[in-house]
Amino acid sequence: MLRYQVRRASIIPGFEGAWSGRPWAETPPLAINRFLPRSSAHHPKAQARLLFDERFLYVIFRVEDRYVRAVTTSFQGPVWTDSCVELFVRPREDRGTSTSR
């Protein structure tokens, strides 16, 4: 079973995509190396870093790929047909909470 401990953010991350900026540089990377069996054989080197605070889960991805396809332009469109990375998480049953705001 894959385990990655998500750390509390020391500061709110900016949205500039600065993989080496604060607070991302001090956050351990998670290698993305598990793929759906029905996916293609093309698996570029990919990593993620995750942080949280009392309101949000923050994620930054780093992908090294020479083939990039981005054609979906509609809101909630089929981005999975483009070059993409996705994050699916499920909190532990005894730890995750659901709040409405």
C-alpha positions as CSV (number, residue, x, y, z in Angstrom):
1,M,0.0,0.0,0.0
2,L,1.3,3.4,-1.0
3,R,1.6,5.9,1.9
4,Y,2.5,9.6,1.8
5,Q,2.2,11.8,4.8
6,V,0.7,15.2,3.9
7,R,2.2,17.9,6.0
8,R,0.5,21.1,7.3
9,A,1.4,24.1,5.2
10,S,3.7,26.6,7.0
11,I,2.5,29.3,4.6
12,I,-0.3,29.3,2.0
13,P,1.3,28.2,-1.3
14,G,1.1,30.7,-4.2
15,F,-0.4,29.6,-7.5
16,E,2.6,30.4,-9.6
17,G,3.6,26.8,-10.0
18,A,7.0,27.3,-8.3
19,W,8.1,23.7,-7.6
20,S,11.2,25.0,-5.9
21,G,9.6,27.9,-4.2
22,R,8.3,28.2,-0.6
23,P,6.7,26.1,0.9
24,W,7.0,23.5,-1.9
25,A,10.8,23.2,-1.8
26,E,10.6,21.9,1.8
27,T,7.9,19.4,1.0
28,P,8.9,15.8,0.1
29,P,7.9,14.8,-3.5
30,L,5.7,11.8,-4.2
31,A,6.7,9.8,-7.3
32,I,3.7,9.0,-9.5
33,N,4.5,5.6,-10.7
34,R,1.3,3.6,-10.6
35,F,-1.0,3.6,-13.6
36,L,-4.3,2.1,-14.6
37,P,-3.8,-1.1,-16.5
38,R,-5.9,0.3,-19.4
39,S,-3.7,3.4,-19.8
40,S,-1.2,3.7,-22.6
41,A,2.4,2.5,-22.3
42,H,3.6,6.2,-22.3
43,H,4.3,7.1,-18.6
44,P,6.4,10.3,-18.3
45,K,8.3,11.0,-15.1
46,A,5.8,12.7,-12.8
47,Q,5.8,13.8,-9.1
48,A,3.5,15.6,-6.8
49,R,3.8,17.5,-3.5
50,L,0.8,17.9,-1.2
51,L,0.1,20.2,1.8
52,F,-2.9,21.0,3.8
53,D,-4.3,23.6,6.2
54,E,-7.6,23.8,8.0
55,R,-9.5,24.6,4.8
56,F,-7.7,23.2,1.8
57,L,-5.6,20.5,0.3
58,Y,-2.9,22.0,-1.9
59,V,-1.3,20.0,-4.7
60,I,1.5,20.8,-7.2
61,F,2.5,18.4,-10.0
62,R,5.8,18.2,-11.9
63,V,5.7,16.3,-15.2
64,E,8.6,15.8,-17.5
65,D,7.2,14.9,-20.9
66,R,8.1,15.8,-24.5
67,Y,4.6,15.0,-25.8
68,V,2.0,17.4,-24.5
69,R,-1.6,17.5,-25.8
70,A,-4.0,20.2,-24.5
71,V,-7.1,20.7,-26.6
72,T,-10.1,20.6,-24.2
73,T,-11.4,24.1,-23.6
74,S,-14.8,23.6,-22.1
75,F,-15.6,23.8,-18.3
76,Q,-15.7,20.2,-16.9
77,G,-14.7,19.0,-20.4
78,P,-12.9,15.6,-21.0
79,V,-9.5,16.7,-19.9
80,W,-8.5,13.1,-19.4
81,T,-8.2,12.9,-23.1
82,D,-5.4,15.5,-23.0
83,S,-2.1,15.2,-21.3
84,C,-3.0,15.4,-17.6
85,V,-2.4,14.3,-14.1
86,E,-5.2,13.7,-11.6
87,L,-5.4,13.2,-7.9
88,F,-8.0,11.0,-6.3
89,V,-7.9,10.8,-2.5
90,R,-10.1,9.1,0.1
91,P,-9.6,10.1,3.8
92,R,-9.5,7.3,6.4
93,E,-13.0,6.5,7.6
94,D,-12.1,7.4,11.2
95,R,-10.2,10.6,10.3
96,G,-11.9,12.3,7.3
97,T,-14.6,14.8,8.0
98,S,-17.2,16.4,5.8
99,T,-18.2,20.0,6.5
100,S,-20.5,22.3,4.5
101,R,-19.6,26.0,4.3
